[in-house]
Amino acid sequence: MSEKARVLFDALDLDQDGSLTRAEVIRALREKGPTLAARGVLPFWGVGGDEASAALFDAADQNGDRVLSFEEFAAVVDRRFGWGSPASRT
């Protein structure tokens, strides 16, 4: 799991409870996405609309419990944004 994934997860965790809900991801990316991209926390191409944010959440929710743990989130964003080490992307 990359440090970039941790920074992004923490920025999206609006209620700071250590997990992400679908609504939280959509809201946080809508409100903070451009600023996070400008700071280098998120690739500019990773800032999308509500549908793209929902799709990111859905791709990461591996166990279908409608809540993302850091591990679920990092596995997807590290791969999608190219942040993981080459060994972790196999």
Secondary structure as UniProt FT lines:
FT   HELIX           3..12
FT   TURN            14..15
FT   STRAND          20..21
FT   HELIX           22..38
FT   TURN            39..40
FT   HELIX           44..46
FT   HELIX           50..60
FT   TURN            62..63
FT   STRAND          67..68
FT   HELIX           70..81
FT   HELIX           86..89
//
